[in-house]
Amino acid sequence: MSVVYNVVIDQGADWYINFLYRQSTEITNIVANGTVVTVTANNGFAPGQIVSIDGVLPNQFNLQNVTVGFANATSFEVTNGATGVYISGGLATCPADLTNYTAALQLRTEPQSTNYVLNLTTQNGGIVITGPTGEIAVHATHTQTGAINEGPYYYDLEIYSDTGVTTRVAQGQAIVSAQVTR
């Protein structure tokens, strides 16, 4: 499921927008001994990844930017001095590895329009993906935004794996504000 994120594009100005694509998993249990926190959750994490844990009761298990020391398909461990008894809740998230992914963002007057007014891709240099960190940087030049009429538009950003899987990362409306000073 993609994030709905409405944006403003200033006509005739460079436009930058950055996304961080993260993988998340629901936590079902936590056991801590004051040195290691073991989290039970179906996951695809790997040792060395940075993970954040949020929404857990009690809150001493909510940890930010901790390094995974051990991981398998059903649990992972981080080094931390937390202790206590897990009550409920929680999500563990970490940046998704987008190595070998490509991406495209198109802007159209209506979602069903056959023509786009802006087409940014990894192939044309409008999108740069930093694979291991899950970062997606989108950039339209002032020339590109200057060629778009003011008004409302629709966009989405999709990523494509090297195995053929398409994922919509973000979508929404874009308002192009008129350039007044020329």
Backbone hydrogen bonds, N-H to C=O, Kabsch-Sander energy under -0.5 kcal/mol:
donor,donor_aa,acceptor,acceptor_aa,energy
3,V,169,V,-2.2
5,Y,3,V,-0.7
5,Y,171,Q,-2.7
7,V,173,Q,-2.5
9,I,175,I,-2.8
10,D,8,V,-0.5
11,Q,9,I,-0.7
11,Q,177,S,-2.5
13,A,10,D,-2.0
15,W,140,A,-2.7
17,I,138,V,-2.1
19,F,136,I,-2.7
21,Y,19,F,-0.5
21,Y,134,G,-3.1
22,R,20,L,-0.6
23,Q,94,C,-3.0
25,T,92,A,-1.9
27,I,90,G,-2.4
28,T,40,T,-2.9
29,N,40,T,-1.1
31,V,38,T,-2.4
33,N,36,V,-1.6
34,G,82,A,-1.3
37,V,78,V,-3.0
38,T,31,V,-3.3
38,T,36,V,-0.6
39,V,37,V,-0.6
39,V,76,F,-3.2
40,T,29,N,-3.1
40,T,38,T,-0.5
41,A,39,V,-0.7
41,A,74,T,-1.8
43,N,73,A,-1.9
48,G,68,V,-3.3
49,Q,46,A,-2.1
51,V,49,Q,-0.5
51,V,66,V,-3.3
52,S,93,T,-2.7
53,I,63,L,-3.7
54,D,91,L,-2.4
57,L,88,S,-2.8
61,F,58,P,-1.5
62,N,59,N,-1.8
63,L,61,F,-1.0
66,V,51,V,-2.7
68,V,49,Q,-2.9
69,G,77,E,-2.9
70,F,77,E,-1.0
72,N,75,S,-2.8
76,F,39,V,-2.0
77,E,70,F,-2.7
78,V,37,V,-2.0
79,T,67,T,-0.6
80,N,35,T,-2.0
80,N,78,V,-0.6
86,Y,30,I,-0.7
86,Y,84,G,-0.5
87,I,57,L,-2.7
88,S,57,L,-1.8
91,L,54,D,-2.6
92,A,25,T,-2.5
93,T,52,S,-2.7
94,C,23,Q,-2.1
96,A,21,Y,-2.7
98,L,96,A,-0.8
98,L,131,G,-3.3
101,Y,98,L,-2.1
102,T,160,Y,-2.0
104,A,158,E,-2.3
105,L,120,L,-3.0
106,Q,156,D,-1.4
107,L,118,L,-2.2
108,R,154,Y,-2.9
113,S,110,E,-1.8
117,V,107,L,-3.3
118,L,107,L,-1.1
120,L,105,L,-2.9
122,T,103,A,-1.8
126,G,121,T,-1.2
127,I,121,T,-1.7
128,V,137,A,-2.6
130,T,135,E,-2.5
131,G,129,I,-0.9
133,T,130,T,-0.8
134,G,130,T,-0.9
134,G,131,G,-1.3
135,E,130,T,-1.3
136,I,19,F,-3.0
137,A,128,V,-3.0
138,V,17,I,-2.9
138,V,136,I,-0.5
139,H,126,G,-2.8
140,A,15,W,-2.5
145,T,141,T,-2.5
146,G,142,H,-1.9
147,A,143,T,-0.9
147,A,144,Q,-0.7
148,I,145,T,-1.3
151,G,176,V,-2.2
153,Y,174,A,-2.2
154,Y,108,R,-3.0
155,Y,172,G,-2.4
156,D,106,Q,-1.1
157,L,170,A,-2.7
158,E,104,A,-2.8
159,I,167,T,-2.8
160,Y,102,T,-3.0
161,S,165,V,-2.6
164,G,161,S,-1.6
167,T,159,I,-2.5
169,V,157,L,-2.7
169,V,167,T,-0.7
170,A,157,L,-1.2
171,Q,3,V,-2.2
172,G,155,Y,-2.0
174,A,153,Y,-2.2
175,I,7,V,-2.4
176,V,151,G,-2.9
176,V,174,A,-0.6
177,S,9,I,-2.3
177,S,175,I,-0.8
180,V,178,A,-0.5
182,R,180,V,-0.5
